Amino acid sequence: MSATTTEPERGAPRRRALVGRAVFAGPGLLYVTLFMTLPLLIIASYTVLTRGRFGGVETEFTFDNFAKALQPIYLSVLGNSLLIASITTALALLLGYPTAYAIARLPRQWRTVALVLVVLPFWSNFLIRTYAWIILLNSEGPLNTALVNLGIVGAPLDLLYNRGAVVVGLLYAYLPLMILPVYASIERLDPELQEAARNLGAGKVRTFLDVTLPLTLPGTLIGAIFVFVPSMGNFVVPELLGGGKTEMVGNLIRDQFLVARNWPFGAVLALSVVAFLVILFAIQAAIGRRINGGGARA
């Protein structure tokens, strides 16, 4: 008798907890399902279909789209995109980590000001910021004019419509996405760990390499992913600052959907970018578990 009365009493808190989780998580899950999962499934279904005669898709199953993506001309575009995105990510790390470290060491009342300055470019339109770089880098722009007037160069440099200009534009666009995760990792770091390392005789460099850097590596990897993936898929910066001479996978995907109207092949290319994202997040999660001791406990 007592068992039958206590069992519902034990189940009631669990049901209330499940209802509470559903209420709070439901809107987010619905949003992810409607605007992320379903579109991704549609894109995935297009990869095995055939391009229609006048665009669109036809329900004729084929794997030729995957074979086409392995052709040398498209692999070269993918390789160029990987190279540019990697250079951009490396430069963002070299600039972003010291910046985040310096912000984390500021007095607390100044950290908010510094973070606002970091995200300030996001308050303006992305296209306007990109066009501003065209003005800065062209042969008659302020940068070339200053170099010529100072006697550093004898003639204006070709700073625009090349791979370097694309890297500069991507770096400017996504550098805050590196600084913010790294800052969050450094700010959460327990200062007693660094103090303990110094008490044991480690210098500043050794403390940074053995304590600070490993413990902030998960945030650094997140920042690298946040820079690498959008850099690889960006098509506005290569189009404007690269002058159409620097072809990246983002430009290729856009052209397949809007110009060539080959949606199945465009879906294969888009899915390849998503696959890179999944692989990078899997690597980041594995490294994070190892740093936090999850791998040892498993």
Phi, psi and omega in degrees: 000316181292326180295322181289334180274330183277334181297313176298326179295325178287327182282337183298312178299324179295317179295320178295323178294319179295320178296318178298317178295320180295321180295317182282321183271341184304308180301319179294317178296321178297317179297314180297321181294314185286320190252358177232305184292309181297313176301323179294322177294322178296315178299318180296323180291329179293335187296335182254014178256177185248144177295135176289163183297323180245031182100182182073204182226154173237145184280061174239111188288137179201155175248015180294334180296322178291321178294323179296323180294341180268003177293149185304322183296324180277328175294326178293322177295317178297318178296319177296320178295318178297320181295311181295317179295323179293317178297316179298317180294318179297316178294322178297323178292317181295326180270323188284321182296309177299324179296314179296321179296318180294320179296319181294338180266359177288157170303148188303325182290341180262348182294318180298320179297316180295320180293324176297319178296327179294316183270359183303321179301332180291349180280351178247163183293140183296320180295320179298318179295323179291318177296329177298323178292330175297318178295320182290324190262350183291169188296335179251016182281176182299323183292311178295322179298317179295319180296319180290317182294328179279355179079012180289322177230154180272336181219155180303142180274155176274083183267350186245156177062048174209179183295324179298320178296323178296316179297318179299315180296318179292320179297315179297322184289322191245003178303319178301332179289343173272319186294316188294312177296322179294318177300317180299320179292318180291321182294329179277351183293132180289116182295340180293332177294318177292321178296321178295320178297319179292324178294333179274005174103003180282139176280184182296317181294314180295321178297319180295315184288325185265339184240299188294308185297312180297322183285338178261005182297319178302315177295324178295319179293322176298315177299321178296321178293317180298332178271317187295311187295308178294331176295321181291324183266359182289138176237347181287311182297312176299328181288318185273307182278334177271351179064023182078359180276336181257103182271127177237168186296331177296318176296321181295318179296315179300316182294325181292325181277322189256334183254298180286340181056036175259078185297319180300316179291322175298325178294322177298315179295318179296321180293329178295322177294319177297321179297319176300318180298315180297317180297317181295318178293325177295318177296316180297319180294320180295317178294320178298318178296321180294318179294321182278001177088006181295322181294324180291322180290328179292000000 
